[in-house]
């Protein structure tokens, strides 16, 4: 943060402090005695007297307060004029705040509220001499959608619109690729979110803090996976320093999270971390005007952290046996809260939060020599840093922590693999005549007795899971069991679903055998008006291989560039945090001196 930026921050903070005090005292600068409506000008004598009255509360130089009052009065008059014009003509007056890559000053643009977002993008693109495809607009913490009217999106007159350049390159092709990334991520996440971990090789799951998969209804699982995938892509862009793209992806993730039930979102800490990432992104973009808007985000983040981790991280201690990793997120939260408090003019609160952050940073600081020693033992930098924080700097404790987390992860994956294999086998075996699932234990017992897989399943199906009766049938009526095994081609439940739609059992059976899935079978029957013909195994296999290849490609796209480890997002080296902490402590001290 250079001297010019520091001066700008100080000016904005001074205005905020004055504005908050005036709001508290219900002072209206656009009305008499501070504004002479007949002459359409400020009454500077009254404003100077007001500056003297509020000076003890602000502890600022009188000239600064006087100039601040004049600036706030002018802003208020401009907003009032904009509201009046909007009520008469529907024309919005929007204040533009350009990202640092555009190097432009704050300016205004006028546009009818009924216009689509794309019209606003085109207007602004001519102002900055950039291709419209390279710009993203954000207002009220939401990305402005191009094919929806500004009115429908809740854009109000006098609102501030942040203008971001989503690529520093002049290549429109690169920008198009970045825009495609957003839609491609949604599509891939939706596709893989619908996949079944039992039947499919490529799928996405939602896990809790301990790494165990959450069992959710299909629609809710899909919505949550899309939101979390966008969050991961946004975080990858954030780590690579592409903050403009990051904030767009993160805000889109927030929009997708809003489609999930609130109690579902509360089960995972992702939404809390998302709010923290968005606020951090605004800071990295040096968008000071958006930081006060982050206050609500940070409050929500703090509330959800306490619910997930415990007030003193005690739940984390119980679940994971350590709290050092998540403590880095808490430190970043307190830093951002301190910065926001500073910009809102809450000086005492800002000082306390920043001092608290300073203590937390010292506790989280990792000795570089110890870090190098752990890495030399064969562990990754992420594992080493997280291990040292968890063990409070103890080398042996760090190694022990790393091994324990590895073993816990392997145990969870082993159990989940066993459960998937069990579910997959149960699904393949199907149900008995009475509707209950075939007992997998009895099935394996028959296999161990020397019977084949198909006849074993058929015997249990016919005997409704009676092991003794199944053995008797296999011994006394093997021909019937072999016949039943040959006829057992499709899942009875899927067959019943198609028959309930009005299709004949024969056609429904062929369709299921052809397509492999009930939805695909229903589409084939609908297309053929209830008539389908058997397909050769090669055609079915070719279609299945194509689908699997598409799933694999979607999975690889989702994984590209995102964190590989479950705790990689907790690996924060705190270098940037310390830089901001130092600068804002300096700003707080400067303001105290002035």
N, C-alpha and C positions, 0 to 999 in steps of 0.2 A: 504494500500500500504506500504510494508515493505521497509527497507533500501536497500535491493538488487534490488527490483523493481524500487525504486527511482533512483538508480545509472544507471540502464538500460535505464530508460526513459530519463535521462539527456544525456546519451551517444547518443541515437537515435536522440534526439532533436538537439544536437550539429552537428551531421552529416547532418541532414536535412538543418540546417541553412547554413552550408558550401556549400552543394550541390546547394541550391537555388542561392547563390551568384555566384558560378562558372557558373551555367547555364545562369545567367543574363549577366555575362561578357564573355560568350562564351569560357570559358577555357576548354580544352580537356586534361585531365590528362593522357590519354592513347597514346598521341602523343608527339613527341619532342616539346620543350626541356625537358619535364617532364618525358619522358620514352625513354630509349635507346633501339631501336628495334634490333640493332646489338647484344647487350649484353643481350637482353631480361630482363632488370631490370630497376628499377626506378632510376632517377637521383636525389638523395636526396638533393644535393646542390641546384638545381633549385627549388625543392619543398619547401625547407626551405626558400628560397628567396620569393617564392610565399606566404608562410604563413605570412611573415613579411609585404608584400604588402597589404594583405586583413585583417590583424589584426585590423586596426582602424575601419573598417566597422562592424566587428563581435564583437568587445569588449570582446574577449576571450583570455585566456592565450596562448602564442605562442606554448608551447609543445602540448596543446590540439589540436590546429589547425593543427600542423604538423602531428600528429598521425592520425587525421581525414582525412587529404589529402591522406596519405598512404593507409588508409582503403578504401576510395572512389576510389582510383586508382585501387586497387586490385579488388574491385567489378566490376568496369568498364571493366577491362581486362577479368574477368570471363564471363561477359555478352557478350563481343565481341567474345570470343572463342566459347560460346554456340551458338551464331547466325551463326557463320561460320560453325560449325558442323551441325547445323540444315539445312542450305542451301545445304550442301553436302549429308547428310544422312537422313534428316527428323526426327532426334532424338531431342526431347525436353529435356532441362535441367531445372527442376522445383525446386524452393526453397520451402521447407516445413516449415510451422509455425504451431506448435502443440498447441491445446487448453490446458489450465492450468491443466485439469484433466489427461492429458497424461504425463505431467512432462518431456517433451523431448526438447532438444535444436534444433535450426534451422539447417536443413541439406538438402541435395540435392538428387534428384532422376532423373534418365534418363529413357525416354520411347519414343517410336515412336509415332508421331502425329496421325498416322492412327489407333492406338489401341483404343479400346473402354474404356470408363470410368471405367468399372469393372476391367480391367487389372491394371489400376493405383491403384484402391482401394486394390486389392489383393497384389500388390507390397508393398504398405505402411503398410498393415496389418501385413506383416511379419517383418517389421522394428520395429513395436511397440508391436508385440506379442499380437495382438487382433484379434478377429473374424471379418472378413470383414463386416459382417452384422451390426456391432456396430459402423461403421465409416461413416461419411459424409464429403465430400470434397467441399470446396468453393474456387472459383477463380474468380477474377474480379467482386465480388458481386453476383455471381450466383452459385447455387448448381450444381456440376458436375453430369450429368446424366450418369448412368452406361451403358445404351444400345445405346449410341451415341458416335461417335469417338471424340477424343479430338480436332482434327482439325475442325470438324463441330461445336464444341462448342466454338471455338475462343480462345482456350488455347494456349498461345504463350510461346516460350522459354524464360527462365529467369523469368517467372511469379511466384508470390508467391501463394502457395496453402495452405489454412488454413484447418487443419485436426481436426475434432471434434469427440469426443466420445459421441454418442447420448444417452448413458445410463451409469451411473456410476456402474450399477450392472453387474455382470458377466453372468447373465441369458440371454441366446440368445432368450429365449421365450419372455422376457420382451422387448427386442430390436425389435423383430418381431412385437409385439403389437404396439410399437411406430411407426414403419414404416407403419403398417396397418392404423394407425390413419390418416396419411396424405391422403392416397387413399380413406379411408372411408369418410373423411370429404368432399373431392371433390365429391364423389358419392352422399352423402346425400344432400349436398348443391345444386347439379345439379337437383336432383329429386324434392326437395321442391321448388326450384326456378322456376320450370315449373308449379307448382300448381297455381290454380286460387283462389284468396281470396274470390271470390263470391261463388264458388262451393265446395271448399275443407275446411276441418277443420284444417288441418296442412299445413302451407305454410310459406315462408319467403318473406319479403318485403324490399324494399330499402327506407329509410326515409331521409329527409333533416335535417338541423340543428335544426329546430323547432319540429321535430318528425313526420312530415306529410309525408305520403307515396308518392314516386315519381312514376308517370305513365311512364313506359318505354316499348319499344318493347320487346317481349318475349326473344329473343336471347341475347340482351344486359342486360336485367334484370338477366338472368341466369348467364352470365359471371361475372357480378358485385357481385352477391350473393356468388358465389364460392370464389371469391377473398376476400370478406369481412368475410366469414365464416372461411377461413384459417387464416386471420388476427386475428380474435377473439380467435381461438385456440392457435395461437402463443403468443398472449398477455396473455392468461391464463397460458401458460408454463413460460412466462417471470415473471409473478407475483409469481409463485410457486418456482422460482429460478432455473428452468431447462433451462439454457440459450442456451445450445447446441441444444436442441430440438426446442427451441423458434426461433432461428435464421434460422433454416431449414424451419420451417412453415412460417415464415415471408417472406423469400426469395421466397418461392413457391407462397405466396399471391401476391408478387410483379410481378411474372411471369404471374399470372392470370389477374392482373390489366392491363398488357400490351396488353391483348386481347380486352380491352374495348376502345371505342373511347375516345380521349383525352378530348373533351368537356364534355363527360359524367362523366369522372373522376373528372373534375374540379367542378362539381355540388355538390360534397360531400367533406368533409375534411378528409375522411378516408385515402386517399393516402398520404396526407401530414403527418398525424399521423403515418402511416406505415413507412415512411422514417425515422421519428424521432425514432420510436421503434427499427428499424434495427440498427441505429447508437448507440442507448443506449445499445442494446444487445452486440455490438462489444466492447463497453467500459466495460460492466460487464464481458465479457470474457477476458478482459485485452489484447485484440488483438490490440496492438498499431499500427501494420503494416496496419490494415484495417481502422483506424480512418482517415488518410488523404484521403482515398478513399471515406469517408463519407462526404467530403466537398461538393461534387456535390449534394448528397442527402439532406444535410441541407440547401443548397441554394434553392433547389426545394421546400423544406418544408416551408421555410420562404416566398417564393413567393406565395405559395398556401394559407398559413395562412393569408397573407395580402389581397389576393383576396376574401377569405371566411369571414374573421373577420373584415377587414378594417385595414388601417395602424396603427390606434390607438385604435383598437378593437371597432370602432364606430358602425359597422354593428351588432356585437354581442349585444351591448347595445340596439340597436333598436329592435332586434329579441327577445332577452331573458331578457332584462331589467337589466343585470348585466354582468360583464366580469371577475370576480375573478376566476372562474373555469378554463377557457381557459388560463388565465394568468399563471397558473402553467405549462402548456405546453410550453408557450413562454419562461418561465424561464429555463426550461430544454433545449430548443433549444439554448438559449444564452450560457448556460453552455457548451453544446457540441461544439458549435462554438468556444468558448474560448479555450477548450481543443485541438480541431483540429488545431486552429491557433498556439497554443503553439508547437505542434508537427511539424508543418510546418515551425517553426522558425520565425513566425511573432509575435515577443515578445510584441511590443506596442499594436497591435490589441488584442492579448490574454489578456493582462493586462486590457484593457478597457472593454472587454466583460466580464471578470470575475468580475470586480468591478461592472459592471452593474447588473450582476447576483446576486451579494451579496446584492445590494439594493432591487432587486425584491424579493429575499428570505425573507428579513426582512419584506417587505410589505405583503407577503403571509403567514407569520408565524401566526399560530392559537394558541391562549392561551389555554393550556390544561385544565385549570379549567373551562373556558367557554365552551369548547368542551364537557366536562363531564356534565355540567349543561344542555346543549341542549339534550344530549343523555338521561339524566334522565327524560326529558319531554316526552320520548317515541319515539324519532326519531333515525334513524340509524346513525352510525358513519359517513358514507359517506354523508348523508343528512346534518348532523351537520357541518362537515368540509366545505362542499361546501356552505352552507348557511352563515357561519361566514365569509368566504372569500368574498362572494357576498356582504355582508353588512359591510365589513371592520371592523369586530369584534364587531358589535352591536348585542346584544342578541335578542332584540325584532325584529330587522330587519332580523336576521337570520331565526327566526320562521316565520315571514311574507313571506320571500323568499321561504322557504320550502313549505308553504301552497299554494303560488301562482304557483310554479312549479308543485305541485301535481294536482291542479285544472286545469292547462293548459294541463297536460298530460291526465287527465280524460276526459276533453272536446274533445281533439283530438281523443282519443279512442272511445268516444261516437259517434262522428260524423262519424268516419270511420266505426263503427259497423252499423250505420244507412245506410250509403252508400252501404256497402256490402249487407245488407239485401234487400235494394232497388234493387241493381243490380241482386241479386240472384232471387228475385221475377220476375223482368223483363225478365231474362233469361229463367225462368220456363214458363212464359206466352207466350213467343215467339213473332212472328211478324204477322202483318195483311196481308191481301191479296195483298196490294200494297207495301209490303216490310218494312213498318215502324213498330217500336216496339209498342206493345200494351201499351196504356196509363195507368200507374199504378193508377193514381188518379181516372180515370173513372172506372177502375176495382174495386177499393175499394168502390166507390159510389154504384155500382151494388150489391156488397156484403151487404152493409148497407140497400139496398132495399129488401133484403131477397133472392136474387138469389144465387145459389151455385157457387163455384169457377170455375168449368169446363164450365158450361153453360155461365157464365159471360165472361170468356176469349173467348169462341167460338163466342159469340155475337159480341164482339168488333172486333174480327178478321174478321168476315164476313162483318161488317159495316165499316171497315177501320177507327176505332176509332171515329165514330160518336156516341155520347152517346144517342142522341134522337132516331137514327135509331136502335141502339142496343136494347133499351127498347121496341121499336115497334116490332122488330123481336121476342123478348122474349115473348111478349104478344100475338102477332098474329100468329107466326110460331114456337111455342115451340118445336114441333117434329123435325123440321129441325135443330134447334140449339142443341138439345140433341144428334141427330145423328152426327153432326159435332164434338161435344165434345167427343163422343166415339171414333171417327176415329183419333182424335188428339193425337197421341202417340209419335211422334218424331218431332224434330226440323226441320222446313222446310229448313233452310239454310244448316244444316248438310246433310239432304237428297239430296239436290241439288248438293252438293259437291261430294257425292258418285255416283250419277247418271252421273255426268260429267266425271267420271272415266270409264264409260262404263257398270256399273252394273244396273240391272233392278230396277225400283222403289220399287217393292214388296220385292226383296231380300235385297235391301239397307235398307228398313224400318225394316225388321226383324232383320238384323244385328245390327242396331242402338238400337233397343229395347232390344236385347240380351246383347250387350256390354256396352251401355250407353255413349260411346264416339266415335267420328268420326274416330280417328286414330285406335282404337281397332277394330271398325267395319270394316274398310278397310283391316286390317290384317286378320280378320276372313274370309272376302270375298275372299281375295287373296289365303288363305290356302285352301278354299273349291272350288276354281275355279269358283267363282260367285254364289255358292249354299250354303245356310245356312238353318238350321232348327230352329224353335222357341224353346227357352229354358224356363224351368219352373222358376218361380220367385225365388224359393229357391236357385237354382244354381247361378243365377245372384246376389242374396243377399249375398251368401257365398263368391263369388269372390270380391264383393264390400267391404265386411267386412275385407277380407284378405288384400286388398290394403290399406284400412284405417289403419289397424294395422301396416303395413309396413311403412306407412307415419308417424305414431305416433312414432315408434321406431327410424326412421331417425331423427325426430324432437328432440327427447330426447337426442340422441347422439350429435347432433349439439349444443344443449344447455348445455350439461354437462361440467362443469368446467368454463364456460364463465360468464362474468358479467351479472347480472340479471337486473340492472337498466340502463336506457338510458345514464346516466351520470357517471356511475361507473368508466369509463376509465379516468375521470378527477380528481378522488379522489387520489391525490398524496400527501403523507405525507411529502415529501421533505427531509427525513432523509438521504437517500443515496446521494441525490443531494448536500446536505450541506457537507457531508464527502468529496466528490470529489472536491467541491469548495474549501474547506480548504486546501486539499493536493496540488491542482494545484496553488493556490495562494502562497503556500509555495515554490513550484518549481519555479514559476516566480521570486519570491524574491531571491531565491538561485542563479538563473542564473544571476540576476542583480548584486548581490554581487560578483560573480565570474568574 
